[in-house]
Structures are given as structure tokens and as C-alpha cells.
Amino acid sequence: MIFRVARLTCVFVICAVHLAQAQLWPSEPIALADGRVTVSGDITAGYGREDPGFFNYTDYEHSALRLFRVDVAAAVKAGPHFTLLGEIRTENLGAVQPYALFLRIRPWTTRDFDIQVGRVPPTFGAFARRTYANDNPLIGYPLGYQYLTTLRPDAVPASADELLAKRGGGWLVHYTVGDQSFGPGVPLVSAFRWDTGVQAHATVGILSVAAAVTAGTVSNPLFTDDNHGRQIATRAELRPVVGLIVGTSFARGPFVSQSAAEAAVGDAHVPDFTQTAWGADTEYSRNHYLLRFEAIVSRWVLPNEPVPAPLVALQVPLTAVSLSTEGRYKLRPDFYIAARYDRLGFSDETAAGGTLPWDAVVNRVEVGGGYSIQRNLLLKASFQYDRRDGGRLQPVAHLPAVQLVFWF
């Protein structure tokens, strides 16, 4: 798989540069049927050094630095009130996934209000709403949206001792309660899967608000629920002056699957073991520079049944905090430099062996830049430094990478 991604990346880079010079690729969305149908897409090809610490592993079990991704999206307008939107995606030439498919309803054409039904864009957070490669000034993703913690919705630790024994191993984790197979954990918020449900959005002056009822949670979006629950998510954005956006988000929903909850507490009465997330973000752009900051706090409530000594029962809730700040500066219209700092921290958990954060704390610094070969063809390069305070895998990684992005 690694060599196939490398070959695809090289071929794509050579072909893209050659065709860009010849101006043979489309530069705008393709319009059909007198503009009632539009087709757009993007192709991303990236290749970086092998990541021995699995710092960039995603919930699709790919490295974010070694990714060949193709997206194709379409919008079909059925009059002034209805639009059907869909998107399909494939990564590293794997299965084609339905990334988005929803109906947008505008009850009033004179008001900025719409209702979306189906697999809809994320409601929570700022970065989750701009995850396409041309919106990301670097190649990696913020830790809160990509790094896999040791929590799983379908399997839970029987004790605090078992949880702490898994620190830093979120890329492949196993617990004794629930699903007995090995599998990846979840990030605080998934940047790679959209929600399924109903979403409403409205803008009045400088204020935009959105609310949604969807399946799964922000860390584990689902097509159909596995625990008879629904997530409620809200977001508000304020644009008080030109170039400034201030946002806040909230989400809450049942996290642990029905089967895992029953395995932990029995099937007589299964309470809601929830994930609750709060977010705050700011973006400011002016002239040649762009600054962004985002904070996410997530709390999971898991089963904490009594355990025999000397083991210690799980203390809940489990809290994680993600902080991310990034900046971009354009040296020329076709060339920019960028940097991002991330930190992912966890609340303490006490077991027989002592007190530690329930997962290993992670820090990341990424610097790089981008060069626009043409308006819709961007070449990026970055260097990423990752450090993890604990776990069995390599604690430090130095990861250079390159990426080419084409979109229309």
C-alpha cells in the first residue's frame, strides 16, 4: 500500500504539472443542464516519511501524510426551494465511500435559512467545516480532529488499570468488555466522516446559527445509531468586523454502543454513556496573513462498575482538551508560509500503579508552505514534529511530507 501511494503521488505530480502548463484541466465546477447540475471535485496526493508512532493515523486507518484521495461532488437544483447534494470519496484506491448525500430545503428564497436532511456537513467546530486539502494550509490535521485516543464506542475498559495500560496505543486497542477484537480508537472530533440526520442553519446580520440532530457522536459519526440515541449539536458564529469570525460549538449524545453497555452493566437497565463536547474558535484575516485558534473540550462517561482489589474502578467522566493555533502569511500571491501548534491533554486517572493522564499527552509542531502552480493547483511541503509523553510506541517523530492538491 505504501509503495502504491508513493507511485500514485509521483504520477499525479508529473501529470498535474504538465497538464497545468497546457491548461487542459478544468478550473471551475462543471455546469450542466443550464446550470441546474454542477459537478466539482478535488484530487489530493501526499507522501511523507513513515510515521513509526502512528501520530497521523486516521479513523479510516490511513496516514494523513500518505494519502491519495479523490472526491467528486454534485449538486442538482430542483427549483428555488430544493437542492440535492452528494459526494463520493476514495482513499488510496480503496472502496468508494458515500461521503455526503443530503437534501437542502430553503422554505423562503428571501431569507438565509435552510434545512438539510441526510448525511450532512458537520455542525460542531471550525476545522471540521473546512477539511478539504485546499482549505488546510499544511498537510497534517489538528490533533483534536485526527489523533486517535484509546477510547472505543464498541469496547470499554473494565478498570482504571486496564485503561492506563493502553496509553498511547489508540491506533490499535483492545479491551476486555464488549467487542473483543483489536481496533482503532476515536479522535475528539472526526474530520473524516460527516453526520447523518437533520440540520438547520440560519444567518441574521452578523450572526449565524446551526443546530442538528444526528446519529452517533462527534468522535464517532454513524449512518445508523448503535445505541438507540441521538446527538444534539449546535454552533454559533459571529462576524462583528470584516475578517473576524468568532465561533462556539456544543454537542452531546450517547457514545457507548448498546452491546458494549450491556456487556458492562447487564441488560436490565442500560444508562446513556455519553460524549459531551464544547468548542471555541477564532479566525482573523487581513492583508497577507491569516490567524486561527481553536479549543475543544470533550468528556466521555463510560461504565465504571466495581472491580476486585487490587484493581481500581474507572473514575468518570474522562476529559480531553485540544488546543490548536495556526497562522499563514502570503509572501507573494502564489506563495505562502504557515505554521501550526497543537496540544492534546487528558484528565488524570488513578489506578493501583499510581496516577497518570488516562491517555498519553501529545504535542505537535508543523511548519511548511505552499506554492500555487495555477489558481486551482497547489503544491505544499511541511515538516512535522510530534512528541508523546508515554505509551509503548516511538515517543518522538520527525516527519517531512509533500502534497499536491487539484480542485475544480
C-alpha positions in Angstrom: 0.0 0.0 0.0 2.8 2.5 0.9 4.6 1.9 -2.4 1.3 2.2 -4.3 0.6 5.6 -2.7 4.1 6.8 -3.5 3.8 5.8 -7.1 0.4 7.4 -7.5 1.7 10.6 -5.9 4.6 10.8 -8.3 2.5 10.1 -11.3 -0.1 12.6 -10.2 2.6 15.3 -9.6 4.1 14.8 -13.1 0.8 14.7 -14.9 -0.7 17.6 -13.0 2.2 20.0 -13.6 2.3 19.0 -17.3 -1.4 19.5 -17.8 -1.5 22.7 -15.8 1.1 24.2 -18.1 -1.0 23.1 -21.1 -4.2 24.4 -19.3 -6.1 21.1 -20.1 -7.7 20.6 -16.7 -10.9 22.3 -15.6 -10.5 25.3 -13.3 -14.2 25.7 -12.3 -17.0 23.4 -11.4 -18.6 21.9 -14.4 -22.2 23.1 -15.1 -24.8 21.0 -16.9 -28.5 21.3 -17.8 -28.4 25.1 -17.9 -26.7 25.4 -14.6 -29.2 23.2 -12.7 -26.5 20.5 -12.3 -22.9 21.3 -11.1 -20.1 18.8 -10.7 -16.9 19.6 -8.7 -14.1 17.6 -7.2 -10.6 17.5 -5.9 -7.6 15.2 -6.0 -5.0 15.1 -3.2 -1.7 13.2 -3.4 0.6 13.3 -0.5 3.7 11.4 0.6 5.8 11.7 3.7 8.2 9.8 5.9 6.9 6.7 7.6 5.2 7.5 10.9 6.5 4.9 13.4 4.5 6.4 16.3 1.1 6.4 14.4 0.7 10.1 15.2 -1.1 10.8 11.9 -3.2 7.6 11.8 -6.9 8.5 11.0 -10.2 6.8 11.8 -10.1 5.4 8.2 -6.8 3.7 9.2 -4.7 5.7 6.8 -1.8 8.0 7.4 -2.8 11.6 6.8 0.7 12.3 5.4 0.5 9.3 3.0 -2.8 9.8 1.3 -4.1 9.6 -2.3 -7.7 10.9 -2.2 -10.3 11.6 -4.9 -13.5 13.4 -4.2 -16.3 14.0 -6.7 -19.4 16.1 -5.6 -22.5 17.1 -7.5 -25.5 19.4 -6.8 -28.8 19.1 -8.5 -31.2 22.1 -8.2 -34.9 21.2 -8.4 -36.4 24.7 -8.4 -35.7 27.6 -6.0 -36.5 25.6 -2.8 -34.8 22.2 -3.2 -31.2 21.1 -4.0 -29.9 17.6 -3.8 -26.2 17.4 -2.9 -23.9 14.4 -2.9 -20.2 13.5 -2.7 -18.3 10.2 -3.1 -14.7 9.7 -1.9 -12.0 7.1 -2.3 -8.7 6.9 -0.4 -5.6 5.1 -1.6 -7.7 3.4 -4.3 -9.9 1.7 -1.7 -13.6 1.3 -1.7 -15.7 4.3 -2.9 -17.5 5.8 0.1 -20.6 8.0 0.1 -19.1 10.9 2.0 -22.2 13.2 1.7 -25.8 12.9 0.5 -28.4 15.3 1.6 -31.4 17.4 0.5 -31.2 21.1 1.2 -34.6 22.8 1.6 -35.0 26.6 1.5 -38.5 27.4 2.6 -38.1 31.1 1.8 -35.9 32.3 -1.0 -35.6 35.8 0.5 -34.2 34.6 3.8 -30.9 33.0 4.7 -32.4 29.9 6.2 -32.2 26.2 5.2 -32.9 22.7 6.4 -30.6 19.8 5.4 -31.6 16.2 5.6 -29.4 13.1 5.1 -25.6 12.8 5.5 -25.0 16.5 6.3 -21.9 18.7 6.9 -20.6 18.8 10.5 -22.3 21.2 12.9 -19.6 21.1 15.5 -16.3 23.0 15.3 -14.4 25.2 12.8 -11.9 22.9 11.2 -14.4 20.1 10.6 -16.2 22.5 8.2 -13.1 23.2 6.1 -11.3 19.8 5.9 -10.6 19.8 2.1 -6.9 20.0 1.4 -7.1 23.3 -0.3 -8.6 24.8 2.9 -5.8 23.4 5.0 -2.5 25.5 4.8 -0.5 22.5 6.0 -0.6 18.7 5.3 -1.3 17.4 8.8 -4.6 17.8 10.7 -5.1 19.4 14.1 -4.8 16.7 16.8 -8.3 17.2 18.1 -9.7 16.2 14.7 -7.4 13.4 13.8 -5.3 11.8 16.7 -6.9 8.5 17.8 -7.3 8.3 21.6 -7.6 4.9 23.4 -11.4 5.1 23.7 -13.7 2.9 21.6 -17.5 3.0 21.4 -17.9 -0.7 21.0 -15.4 -1.9 23.8 -14.7 -0.4 27.2 -12.1 -0.9 29.9 -13.1 -3.0 32.9 -11.0 -0.9 35.3 -8.7 2.2 35.5 -5.8 -0.2 35.4 -6.8 -1.6 32.0 -7.3 1.9 30.6 -3.9 3.2 31.8 -2.2 0.1 30.3 -3.4 1.2 26.9 -2.0 4.8 27.0 -0.6 5.9 23.6 -2.0 2.9 21.7 -5.1 4.4 20.1 -4.2 3.2 16.6 -5.0 -0.4 17.7 -6.5 -1.1 21.1 -8.3 -4.0 22.8 -10.5 -4.1 25.9 -12.0 -7.0 27.8 -15.6 -5.7 27.9 -17.6 -5.5 24.6 -16.1 -6.3 21.2 -13.0 -8.5 21.8 -11.3 -7.7 18.5 -8.5 -5.2 18.1 -9.5 -1.9 16.6 -8.7 1.9 16.4 -9.9 4.4 19.0 -11.6 7.6 18.2 -10.5 11.3 18.0 -12.1 14.0 20.0 -13.9 15.1 16.8 -13.8 13.2 13.5 -12.7 15.2 10.5 -13.2 12.4 8.0 -16.8 11.4 8.4 -19.9 13.6 8.1 -23.1 13.4 10.3 -26.3 11.7 9.4 -29.6 13.4 10.4 -31.3 16.7 10.2 -29.6 20.1 10.3 -31.0 23.7 10.3 -29.0 26.8 9.5 -29.8 30.5 9.6 -28.0 33.8 9.3 -29.3 37.1 10.5 -26.9 40.0 10.1 -23.6 39.3 11.7 -24.8 36.1 13.5 -25.1 32.6 12.0 -26.5 29.7 14.0 -26.9 26.0 13.2 -28.5 23.1 15.1 -28.6 19.4 14.2 -30.0 16.0 15.5 -27.8 13.2 14.2 -26.7 9.6 14.7 -23.5 8.8 16.7 -21.4 11.5 18.3 -18.8 14.0 17.1 -16.0 11.5 17.7 -17.9 8.6 16.1 -20.4 9.7 13.5 -22.7 6.9 12.3 -25.1 6.2 9.5 -27.5 4.4 11.9 -27.3 4.6 15.7 -26.0 1.6 17.6 -27.4 2.6 21.0 -30.9 3.9 20.4 -29.8 7.5 21.0 -29.4 10.7 19.1 -26.8 13.5 19.3 -27.8 17.2 19.6 -25.3 19.7 18.2 -25.3 23.4 17.9 -22.9 26.1 16.6 -23.0 29.9 16.5 -20.7 32.2 14.6 -20.3 36.0 15.0 -18.7 38.2 12.4 -18.5 41.6 14.1 -16.0 43.1 11.6 -14.5 42.2 8.3 -12.1 39.4 8.6 -13.0 38.3 12.1 -15.0 35.2 12.9 -15.8 34.1 16.5 -17.5 30.7 16.9 -18.7 28.4 19.6 -20.0 24.8 19.4 -21.7 22.2 21.6 -22.6 18.6 21.1 -23.9 15.8 23.3 -25.0 12.2 22.5 -24.8 8.6 23.6 -21.3 7.2 22.9 -21.1 3.6 24.1 -22.8 1.1 21.8 -25.7 -0.9 23.2 -23.8 -4.2 23.0 -20.8 -2.8 24.9 -23.0 -1.1 27.6 -25.0 -4.4 28.1 -21.7 -6.3 28.4 -20.6 -3.9 31.1 -23.7 -3.4 33.2 -26.1 -6.1 32.1 -29.3 -5.6 30.0 -31.7 -4.8 32.9 -31.1 -1.1 32.6 -28.5 0.5 30.4 -28.0 4.2 31.1 -26.8 6.7 28.5 -23.0 6.6 28.4 -22.5 10.0 26.7 -19.9 12.1 25.0 -20.3 15.9 25.6 -18.1 18.3 23.7 -17.6 22.1 23.8 -15.7 24.1 21.3 -14.5 27.7 20.8 -12.7 29.2 17.8 -11.5 32.4 16.4 -10.2 33.4 12.9 -8.8 36.7 11.8 -7.5 37.6 8.3 -6.2 40.8 7.0 -4.0 41.7 4.0 -1.4 38.9 3.7 -2.0 37.0 6.9 -4.5 34.6 8.5 -4.6 33.6 12.2 -6.7 30.8 13.7 -7.2 29.4 17.2 -9.5 26.5 18.3 -10.1 24.8 21.6 -12.1 21.6 22.2 -13.1 20.0 25.5 -14.6 16.5 25.4 -16.0 14.4 28.2 -16.9 10.7 28.0 -19.0 8.9 30.5 -18.2 5.2 30.5 -19.3 2.2 32.6 -17.5 2.2 36.0 -18.6 -1.0 37.7 -16.9 -2.2 41.0 -13.9 -4.3 40.4 -12.0 -6.7 42.8 -8.9 -5.5 44.6 -6.2 -4.6 43.9 -7.8 -3.2 40.7 -9.4 0.3 40.8 -12.7 1.1 39.2 -12.8 3.6 36.4 -13.3 7.2 37.5 -15.5 9.1 35.1 -16.0 11.3 33.3 -12.8 11.1 31.2 -11.9 14.5 29.9 -9.6 15.5 27.0 -8.6 19.1 25.9 -7.3 20.0 22.5 -5.7 23.4 21.7 -4.7 24.4 18.2 -3.3 27.6 16.8 -2.1 28.2 13.3 -1.0 31.1 11.0 -0.4 31.7 7.4 1.4 34.5 5.7 1.5 35.2 1.9 4.9 36.3 0.8 3.6 36.6 -2.8 0.2 36.0 -4.4 1.4 32.5 -5.3 3.5 31.6 -2.3 2.8 31.3 1.4 4.4 30.0 4.6 2.4 28.5 7.5 2.8 27.0 11.0 0.6 25.2 13.5 1.0 24.2 17.1 -1.2 21.6 18.8 -1.5 20.1 22.2 -3.8 17.3 23.3 -4.1 16.7 27.1 -6.1 14.3 29.3 -7.5 14.3 32.8 -5.8 12.2 35.5 -6.9 8.6 36.3 -5.8 6.7 39.4 -5.1 3.0 39.3 -3.2 0.5 41.5 0.1 1.7 40.0 -0.4 5.4 40.5 -2.0 8.4 38.9 -1.5 9.3 35.2 -3.3 11.1 32.4 -5.7 8.5 31.1 -4.0 8.7 27.7 -0.6 10.0 26.8 -0.3 13.7 26.3 0.7 14.7 22.7 2.3 17.9 21.3 2.8 18.7 17.6 4.5 21.5 15.7 4.1 21.7 11.9 5.7 24.2 9.6 5.6 24.5 5.9 4.4 26.4 2.9 2.5 26.3 -0.4 3.1 27.3 -4.0 0.2 27.8 -6.4 1.2 26.3 -9.8 -2.0 27.7 -11.0 -5.1 29.0 -9.2 -6.5 25.5 -8.5 -3.3 23.5 -8.4 -1.4 23.8 -5.1 1.9 22.2 -4.1 2.6 22.0 -0.4 5.5 20.9 1.7 5.8 20.6 5.5 7.8 19.3 8.4 6.1 17.9 11.4 7.5 17.3 14.9 5.4 15.1 17.2 6.0 14.1 20.8 4.0 11.8 23.0 4.5 11.5 26.8 4.1 7.8 27.3 2.9 4.6 25.6 4.8 1.7 24.0 5.4 3.2 20.6 8.1 5.6 19.5 7.6 8.8 21.6 9.1 11.3 19.1 8.7 11.6 15.3 10.2 14.0 12.7 8.0 13.8 9.6 8.7 15.7 6.3 5.9 15.5 3.6 4.9 16.9 0.3 1.4 17.2 -1.1 -0.2 18.2 -4.4 -3.8 19.4 -4.5 -6.0 19.9 -7.5 -9.6 21.1 -7.4 -12.3 22.4 -9.7 
